[in-house]
Amino acid sequence: MMALWTRQKKKILEAKMVVRNSKGITRNRENSDRAFYKELVKVVEASDVILEVLDARDPLGTRCVDMEKMVIKSGYDKHLVLLLNKIDLVPREAVEKWLKYLREEFPAVAFKCNTQEQRSNLGWKSSSKSAKTSNLLQTSDCLGAETLIKLLKNYSRSHEIKKSITVGVIGLPNVGKSSLINSLKRSHVVNVGSTPGLTRSMQEVQLDKNVKLLDCPGVVMLKSVESDASIALRNCKRIEKLDDPVGPVNEILKLCPDRLLVTLYKIPSFDSVDDFLQKVATVRGRLKKGGIVDVDAAARIVLHDWNEGKIPYYTMPPVRDQGEPSEARIVSEFGKEFNIDEVYNGESSFIGSLKSADDFNPVEVPPGCPLNFDERLIEGDGDEAQPSTKGDEGSKETG
């Protein structure tokens, strides 16, 4: 009887320990997310121009509404520019339509980061008319750097009092913020990787005497109106730490035709997400003790492939609701300061060199919904974590 009581007591203590450890992990994760948010506030405070980097495969799904509102509320002296990155992963038609859609709200430019391995002398591909457009995308060189730098220099010159400007680079994890900075600097000055949370704090990089860049940690304290699976598919959470990696894979199966996945993973046809993952695990040799297939390990392989572009997909912009408020006035004002028409004209040659949808048969999927901050993690930080609104008193009254 005594032995039975001892065993039961031991089980109760073990259960309490599991709960306590789980709460500790959750608390640490929330503290880390809050720290990232505070770094974002610092970047917005310190910047004149803020580049929000979007993934060209799903620009809408990689926008953060609250992040944009934060920039706008910080004052009329701060300007938001949208940067459409990874344009080499999507068809030309999608890039053209997304740029048109985004430019109805803010200035927007197209970009492809450098993928060379060396530490310095990273190459740029000229977007001049003399460049052979057919060769533009057959290299690992950067595309769009000249266009972006011209836009920033135009802004710098438009303000006679302040010749030098600070440019903050913000966005979700894995949209290419650090790769963008390395491409502009033409050397590996900040760490890059596909793991969310690799950049831990604000980093300063002096591009030249007139432009300073601020690299910001990817904002991970997000919530979606769709599901946690949709956030995982945008690589906003570490795949290794997902409690349920199978759920996001199930979403991929809903989006992609079976034939594409059968060809990509060299597996027989399948009839469910479990059947698919069992076959992937078998082909890739992901087995547990006793030869049992490791479904979770297979799911993580598929999620890595999705985030790194091995499963080719793209989205097209939605039709705007006629009742949506027009941002034409803002775009017009920004356009004058950035001399936007001159900048856009320089893009046409390298955008024209992109492959069409017929060239590589990517899967068109519905665009995601923009993300918001998770208010639960912001609450309790107090005013210290909110950017100041100096020079914006008038907008508070009208908003």
Secondary structure in CASP SS format (residue, H / E / C, confidence):
PFRMAT SS
TARGET T0000
AUTHOR 0000-0000-0000
METHOD secondary structure of the structure
MODEL  1
M C 1.00
M H 1.00
A H 1.00
L H 1.00
W H 1.00
T H 1.00
R H 1.00
Q H 1.00
K H 1.00
K H 1.00
K H 1.00
I H 1.00
L H 1.00
E H 1.00
A H 1.00
K H 1.00
M H 1.00
V H 1.00
V H 1.00
R H 1.00
N H 1.00
S H 1.00
K H 1.00
G H 1.00
I H 1.00
T H 1.00
R H 1.00
N H 1.00
R H 1.00
E H 1.00
N H 1.00
S H 1.00
D H 1.00
R H 1.00
A H 1.00
F H 1.00
Y H 1.00
K H 1.00
E H 1.00
L H 1.00
V H 1.00
K H 1.00
V H 1.00
V H 1.00
E H 1.00
A H 1.00
S C 1.00
D C 1.00
V E 1.00
I E 1.00
L E 1.00
E E 1.00
V E 1.00
L E 1.00
D E 1.00
A C 1.00
R C 1.00
D C 1.00
P C 1.00
L C 1.00
G C 1.00
T C 1.00
R C 1.00
C E 1.00
V H 1.00
D H 1.00
M H 1.00
E H 1.00
K H 1.00
M H 1.00
V H 1.00
I H 1.00
K H 1.00
S C 1.00
G C 1.00
Y C 1.00
D C 1.00
K C 1.00
H E 1.00
L E 1.00
V E 1.00
L E 1.00
L E 1.00
L E 1.00
N E 1.00
K C 1.00
I H 1.00
D H 1.00
L H 1.00
V C 1.00
P C 1.00
R H 1.00
E H 1.00
A H 1.00
V H 1.00
E H 1.00
K H 1.00
W H 1.00
L H 1.00
K H 1.00
Y H 1.00
L H 1.00
R C 1.00
E C 1.00
E C 1.00
F C 1.00
P C 1.00
A E 1.00
V E 1.00
A E 1.00
F C 1.00
K E 1.00
C C 1.00
N C 1.00
T C 1.00
Q C 1.00
E C 1.00
Q C 1.00
R C 1.00
S E 1.00
N C 1.00
L C 1.00
G C 1.00
W E 1.00
K C 1.00
S C 1.00
S C 1.00
S C 1.00
K C 1.00
S C 1.00
A C 1.00
K C 1.00
T H 1.00
S H 1.00
N H 1.00
L C 1.00
L C 1.00
Q C 1.00
T C 1.00
S C 1.00
D C 1.00
C E 1.00
L E 1.00
G C 1.00
A H 1.00
E H 1.00
T H 1.00
L H 1.00
I H 1.00
K H 1.00
L H 1.00
L H 1.00
K H 1.00
N H 1.00
Y H 1.00
S H 1.00
R H 1.00
S H 1.00
H C 1.00
E C 1.00
I C 1.00
K C 1.00
K C 1.00
S C 1.00
I E 1.00
T E 1.00
V E 1.00
G E 1.00
V E 1.00
I E 1.00
G C 1.00
L C 1.00
P C 1.00
N C 1.00
V C 1.00
G C 1.00
K H 1.00
S H 1.00
S H 1.00
L H 1.00
I H 1.00
N H 1.00
S H 1.00
L H 1.00
K H 1.00
R C 1.00
S E 1.00
H C 1.00
V C 1.00
V C 1.00
N C 1.00
V C 1.00
G C 1.00
S C 1.00
T C 1.00
P C 1.00
G C 1.00
L C 1.00
T C 1.00
R C 1.00
S C 1.00
M C 1.00
Q E 1.00
E E 1.00
V E 1.00
Q E 1.00
L C 1.00
D C 1.00
K C 1.00
N C 1.00
V E 1.00
K E 1.00
L E 1.00
L E 1.00
D E 1.00
C C 1.00
P C 1.00
G C 1.00
V C 1.00
V C 1.00
M C 1.00
L E 1.00
K E 1.00
S C 1.00
V C 1.00
E C 1.00
S C 1.00
D H 1.00
A H 1.00
S H 1.00
I H 1.00
A H 1.00
L C 1.00
R C 1.00
N C 1.00
C C 1.00
K C 1.00
R C 1.00
I H 1.00
E H 1.00
K H 1.00
L C 1.00
D C 1.00
D C 1.00
P C 1.00
V H 1.00
G H 1.00
P H 1.00
V H 1.00
N H 1.00
E H 1.00
I H 1.00
L H 1.00
K H 1.00
L H 1.00
C C 1.00
P C 1.00
D H 1.00
R H 1.00
L H 1.00
L H 1.00
V H 1.00
T H 1.00
L H 1.00
Y H 1.00
K C 1.00
I C 1.00
P C 1.00
S C 1.00
F C 1.00
D C 1.00
S C 1.00
V H 1.00
D H 1.00
D H 1.00
F H 1.00
L H 1.00
Q H 1.00
K H 1.00
V H 1.00
A H 1.00
T H 1.00
V H 1.00
R H 1.00
G C 1.00
R C 1.00
L E 1.00
K C 1.00
K H 1.00
G H 1.00
G H 1.00
I C 1.00
V E 1.00
D C 1.00
V H 1.00
D H 1.00
A H 1.00
A H 1.00
A H 1.00
R H 1.00
I H 1.00
V H 1.00
L H 1.00
H H 1.00
D H 1.00
W H 1.00
N H 1.00
E C 1.00
G C 1.00
K C 1.00
I C 1.00
P C 1.00
Y E 1.00
Y E 1.00
T C 1.00
M C 1.00
P C 1.00
P C 1.00
V C 1.00
R C 1.00
D C 1.00
Q C 1.00
G C 1.00
E C 1.00
P C 1.00
S C 1.00
E C 1.00
A H 1.00
R H 1.00
I H 1.00
V H 1.00
S H 1.00
E H 1.00
F H 1.00
G H 1.00
K H 1.00
E H 1.00
F H 1.00
N C 1.00
I H 1.00
D H 1.00
E H 1.00
V H 1.00
Y H 1.00
N H 1.00
G C 1.00
E C 1.00
S H 1.00
S H 1.00
F H 1.00
I H 1.00
G C 1.00
S C 1.00
L C 1.00
K C 1.00
S C 1.00
A H 1.00
D H 1.00
D H 1.00
F H 1.00
N C 1.00
P C 1.00
V E 1.00
E E 1.00
V C 1.00
P C 1.00
P C 1.00
G C 1.00
C C 1.00
P C 1.00
L E 1.00
N E 1.00
F E 1.00
D C 1.00
E H 1.00
R H 1.00
L H 1.00
I H 1.00
E C 1.00
G C 1.00
D C 1.00
G C 1.00
D H 1.00
E H 1.00
A H 1.00
Q C 1.00
P C 1.00
S C 1.00
T C 1.00
K C 1.00
G C 1.00
D C 1.00
E H 1.00
G H 1.00
S H 1.00
K H 1.00
E H 1.00
T H 1.00
G C 1.00
END
